[in-house]
Amino acid sequence: MKFQSGDFSFTVSQFMLSSKERAFFQIFIMITSSQNPRIQQVRKLIAQKKERDESGCYVLEGVRLIEEAMKKKEHCRLLLYTDPLSPRAEALVRSFVDQGVDTEEIAAQLMKTISDTESPQGVLAVMEMTKPVIPDKLDFIIIVDAIRDPGNLGTMIRTAAAAAADILILTPGCADPYAPKVLRSAMGTHFMIPMVQMDWGEIAAKMKTIPDLQVLASIMDGGKSCWDYDLCKPTALIIGSEANGISRTAQDISDGKIFIPMPGNIESLNAAMAAGILIFEVVRQRIKKD
């Protein structure tokens, strides 16, 4: 049942039709106006890094990403949804309602206008950023040097998490890890690896505190092949962009240079692909040793 008045439609939400133990249901207000303060805030969080930094919040879209966040006990400030939903999305919204999370239904057309995806799944969550927990022992570190492309950065985050790296360090000039495209590319792995943003002075100081650590800067040629390094030692890999490579500062703090042998007549590899090869060479050597 629906009642419309001005910018709002009053609907009896299907998500309040709970189990037999519940003897009541609640009436939600459907948001239909693009001028609604919550809609305007979500737009800013999606579009502006400054807004994300100042509020300490970011936006997740889609069932899978929100599910991954909730598995890791990330805190949700607001959930927006629209009908129709898949059974999986419906179950997700119901769980948020049951937990007492601030949940709002919005008009389908409004969801399309605020979504950063071409085909919205009907669920969007405003999440709080959480302070990363850095392990006491750091044995496998990934440092990304001014990776500006959101897709590449997201893929690197996902790869580092898959390899069980201890930490991912983002240097100045990297894309915002909480930008929508980075979040989608990482596929929910933001919550599986500690990520910190540091300047080069902080990075150099931190590296000096780790016993026996070798800091290796990836380059196109020169140095030693990744097959020839002993990567079972505590290792920090510095990975730069395909266009600009490793910065001079990164080279200055490194203990050596590492490259990927390429027998073919290829000038360079995509940064995320190169990162995957180097990261999983570390994994390969360590698994083989065990």
C-alpha positions as CSV (number, residue, x, y, z in Angstrom):
1,M,0.0,0.0,0.0
2,K,1.4,3.4,-0.9
3,F,0.4,7.0,-0.1
4,Q,2.1,9.9,-1.8
5,S,2.5,13.5,-0.5
6,G,4.9,16.0,-2.0
7,D,8.4,14.5,-2.1
8,F,7.6,11.4,-0.1
9,S,5.6,8.2,-0.7
10,F,4.6,6.3,2.4
11,T,4.8,2.5,1.8
12,V,4.4,-0.6,3.8
13,S,7.8,-2.2,3.2
14,Q,8.0,-5.9,2.5
15,F,11.2,-6.0,4.6
16,M,9.1,-5.5,7.8
17,L,7.2,-8.7,7.1
18,S,9.3,-10.8,9.4
19,S,9.1,-14.2,11.0
20,K,6.1,-15.6,12.8
21,E,7.5,-14.5,16.1
22,R,7.1,-10.8,15.1
23,A,3.6,-9.4,15.7
24,F,4.1,-6.1,14.0
25,F,5.5,-4.3,11.0
26,Q,6.7,-0.8,10.4
27,I,5.8,1.9,7.9
28,F,8.8,3.4,6.0
29,I,9.0,6.7,4.2
30,M,10.1,6.3,0.6
31,I,12.5,9.0,-0.5
32,T,11.6,10.3,-3.9
33,S,13.3,13.7,-4.1
34,S,16.9,14.3,-5.3
35,Q,16.9,17.3,-2.9
36,N,16.6,15.1,0.2
37,P,19.6,15.8,2.5
38,R,20.6,12.1,2.7
39,I,20.6,11.8,-1.1
40,Q,22.7,14.9,-1.4
41,Q,25.2,13.5,1.1
42,V,25.5,10.2,-0.7
43,R,26.1,12.0,-4.0
44,K,29.0,14.0,-2.4
45,L,30.4,10.8,-0.8
46,I,30.5,9.1,-4.2
47,A,31.9,12.1,-6.1
48,Q,34.2,13.8,-3.7
49,K,37.3,12.6,-1.9
50,K,37.2,15.7,0.4
51,E,33.7,14.7,1.6
52,R,34.9,11.1,2.3
53,D,37.9,12.3,4.2
54,E,36.0,14.9,6.3
55,S,33.1,12.6,7.1
56,G,35.1,9.4,7.6
57,C,32.6,7.6,5.4
58,Y,32.4,6.1,2.0
59,V,29.7,4.4,-0.2
60,L,29.5,0.7,-1.1
61,E,27.2,-0.4,-3.9
62,G,26.0,-3.9,-4.6
63,V,25.1,-7.0,-2.6
64,R,28.5,-8.7,-2.6
65,L,30.6,-5.7,-1.4
66,I,28.1,-4.9,1.3
67,E,28.0,-8.5,2.4
68,E,31.8,-8.6,2.6
69,A,31.9,-5.5,4.7
70,M,29.3,-6.9,7.2
71,K,31.3,-10.2,7.5
72,K,34.2,-8.1,8.8
73,K,31.9,-6.2,11.2
74,E,32.3,-2.9,9.4
75,H,29.9,-0.3,10.6
76,C,27.1,0.9,8.4
77,R,25.5,4.3,9.0
78,L,22.8,4.2,6.4
79,L,21.4,1.6,3.9
80,L,19.4,2.7,0.9
81,Y,17.4,0.2,-1.2
82,T,14.8,0.1,-3.9
83,D,12.4,-2.4,-5.2
84,P,12.5,-4.8,-7.0
85,L,15.4,-6.7,-5.3
86,S,16.9,-10.2,-5.8
87,P,16.2,-12.7,-3.0
88,R,19.8,-12.3,-1.9
89,A,19.5,-8.5,-1.8
90,E,16.1,-8.8,0.0
91,A,17.7,-11.0,2.7
92,L,20.5,-8.5,3.1
93,V,18.1,-5.6,3.6
94,R,16.1,-7.6,6.0
95,S,19.2,-8.4,8.1
96,F,20.0,-4.6,8.3
97,V,16.5,-3.9,9.5
98,D,16.7,-6.6,12.1
99,Q,20.0,-5.2,13.4
100,G,18.5,-1.7,13.7
101,V,20.6,-0.1,11.0
102,D,19.2,3.1,9.6
103,T,17.4,1.9,6.5
104,E,15.6,3.9,3.9
105,E,13.7,2.9,0.7
106,I,14.2,5.3,-2.2
107,A,12.5,5.5,-5.6
108,A,14.0,3.3,-8.3
109,Q,14.7,6.2,-10.6
110,L,16.4,8.1,-7.8
111,M,18.7,5.1,-7.2
112,K,19.7,5.2,-10.9
113,T,20.6,8.8,-10.7
114,I,22.9,8.5,-7.6
115,S,24.4,5.1,-8.4
116,D,28.0,5.0,-9.8
117,T,27.2,1.8,-11.7
118,E,25.3,1.4,-15.0
119,S,23.1,-1.4,-13.6
120,P,22.4,-0.7,-9.9
121,Q,21.6,-3.8,-7.8
122,G,19.2,-1.8,-5.6
123,V,21.3,-1.6,-2.5
124,L,23.7,1.1,-1.4
125,A,25.4,1.5,2.0
126,V,27.1,4.5,3.7
127,M,30.0,2.9,5.6
128,E,32.4,4.2,8.3
129,M,36.1,4.1,7.6
130,T,37.9,2.0,10.2
131,K,41.4,2.4,11.5
132,P,43.6,-0.4,10.1
133,V,45.1,-2.8,12.6
134,I,48.8,-3.2,11.6
135,P,50.4,-6.5,12.5
136,D,53.2,-6.5,15.0
137,K,55.4,-8.6,12.6
138,L,55.7,-7.4,9.0
139,D,57.2,-9.9,6.7
140,F,55.6,-9.2,3.4
141,I,54.8,-5.5,2.5
142,I,53.4,-4.0,-0.7
143,I,54.1,-0.4,-1.4
144,V,52.2,1.2,-4.3
145,D,54.0,4.2,-5.7
146,A,51.6,6.9,-7.1
147,I,49.1,4.5,-8.7
148,R,46.5,6.9,-10.0
149,D,44.4,4.6,-12.0
150,P,41.4,3.4,-9.8
151,G,41.1,0.0,-11.6
152,N,44.8,-0.8,-11.2
153,L,44.8,0.2,-7.5
154,G,41.7,-1.9,-6.8
155,T,43.2,-4.9,-8.6
156,M,46.4,-4.5,-6.6
157,I,44.5,-4.4,-3.3
158,R,42.7,-7.6,-4.3
159,T,45.9,-9.3,-5.4
160,A,47.7,-8.3,-2.2
161,A,44.9,-9.7,-0.1
162,A,44.8,-12.9,-2.1
163,A,48.5,-13.4,-1.4
164,A,48.0,-12.7,2.3
165,A,50.4,-9.8,2.3
166,D,50.8,-8.2,5.8
167,I,50.1,-4.6,4.7
168,L,49.5,-2.4,1.7
169,I,51.1,1.1,1.9
170,L,49.8,3.8,-0.4
171,T,52.2,6.7,-1.2
172,P,51.2,10.3,-2.1
173,G,49.7,10.5,-5.5
174,C,47.7,7.3,-5.4
175,A,44.0,7.1,-6.2
176,D,41.7,7.3,-3.2
177,P,41.2,3.7,-2.0
178,Y,37.6,4.5,-1.1
179,A,36.7,5.9,-4.5
180,P,33.8,3.9,-6.0
181,K,35.9,2.4,-8.9
182,V,38.6,1.3,-6.6
183,L,36.1,-0.3,-4.3
184,R,34.5,-2.2,-7.2
185,S,37.8,-3.4,-8.6
186,A,39.0,-4.6,-5.2
187,M,35.8,-6.7,-4.9
188,G,35.4,-6.5,-1.2
189,T,39.1,-7.1,-0.3
190,H,39.5,-3.7,1.4
191,F,38.4,-5.5,4.5
192,M,40.9,-8.4,4.2
193,I,44.2,-6.5,4.3
194,P,45.4,-3.5,6.4
195,M,45.9,-0.4,4.2
196,V,47.7,2.8,5.3
197,Q,48.6,6.0,3.5
198,M,52.1,7.3,4.3
199,D,54.6,9.8,2.9
200,W,58.0,8.6,1.9
201,G,59.7,9.9,5.1
202,E,57.3,7.8,7.1
203,I,57.8,4.8,4.9
204,A,61.6,5.0,5.1
205,A,61.5,5.3,8.9
206,K,59.1,2.3,9.2
207,M,61.3,0.1,6.9
208,K,64.3,0.7,9.1
209,T,62.5,-0.7,12.1
210,I,61.9,-4.1,10.5
211,P,64.9,-6.6,11.0
212,D,66.5,-8.1,7.9
213,L,63.9,-6.4,5.5
214,Q,64.9,-6.1,1.9
215,V,63.1,-3.3,0.0
216,L,62.9,-4.0,-3.7
217,A,61.9,-1.5,-6.3
218,S,60.3,-2.9,-9.5
219,I,61.7,-1.6,-12.7
220,M,61.6,-2.5,-16.4
221,D,65.2,-3.7,-16.7
222,G,68.4,-3.6,-14.7
223,G,68.9,-5.0,-11.2
224,K,68.0,-8.7,-10.7
225,S,65.3,-10.9,-12.1
226,C,62.5,-11.8,-9.7
227,W,63.5,-15.4,-10.2
228,D,66.9,-14.7,-8.8
229,Y,66.0,-12.9,-5.6
230,D,65.5,-14.8,-2.4
231,L,61.9,-13.6,-1.6
232,C,61.6,-15.9,1.4
233,K,63.4,-13.2,3.3
234,P,61.3,-10.3,4.8
235,T,60.4,-8.3,1.7
236,A,58.8,-5.0,0.8
237,L,57.9,-4.7,-2.9
238,I,57.6,-1.2,-4.4
239,I,55.4,-1.1,-7.5
240,G,55.0,2.0,-9.7
241,S,52.7,2.9,-12.6
242,E,53.2,1.7,-16.1
243,A,53.5,5.2,-17.4
244,N,55.9,6.7,-14.9
245,G,57.6,3.7,-13.2
246,I,59.2,4.0,-9.8
247,S,59.9,7.5,-8.4
248,R,63.4,8.7,-7.6
249,T,62.4,8.7,-3.9
250,A,61.3,5.1,-4.1
251,Q,64.6,4.1,-5.7
252,D,66.6,6.0,-3.0
253,I,65.0,4.0,-0.1
254,S,65.3,0.6,-1.9
255,D,68.0,-2.0,-1.3
256,G,67.8,-3.3,-4.8
257,K,65.9,-3.3,-8.1
258,I,63.8,-6.2,-9.3
259,F,62.4,-6.9,-12.8
260,I,60.2,-9.4,-14.6
261,P,61.9,-11.2,-17.4
262,M,60.0,-10.8,-20.7
263,P,61.3,-12.8,-23.6
264,G,58.8,-11.2,-26.0
265,N,59.3,-7.9,-27.6
266,I,57.0,-6.0,-25.2
267,E,57.8,-2.6,-23.9
268,S,55.9,-2.8,-20.6
269,L,53.2,-4.6,-18.6
270,N,50.1,-3.1,-17.0
271,A,51.0,-2.1,-13.4
272,A,48.4,-4.4,-11.9
273,M,49.6,-7.3,-14.0
274,A,53.2,-6.7,-13.0
275,A,52.2,-6.4,-9.4
276,G,50.4,-9.8,-9.6
277,I,53.5,-11.5,-11.1
278,L,55.9,-10.1,-8.5
279,I,53.5,-10.7,-5.5
280,F,52.8,-14.3,-6.5
281,E,56.5,-15.0,-7.1
282,V,56.9,-14.2,-3.4
283,V,54.1,-16.6,-2.6
284,R,55.5,-19.3,-4.9
285,Q,59.0,-19.2,-3.3
286,R,57.6,-19.3,0.2
287,I,55.2,-22.2,-0.5
288,K,58.0,-24.1,-2.2
289,K,60.3,-23.6,0.8
290,D,57.6,-24.8,3.2
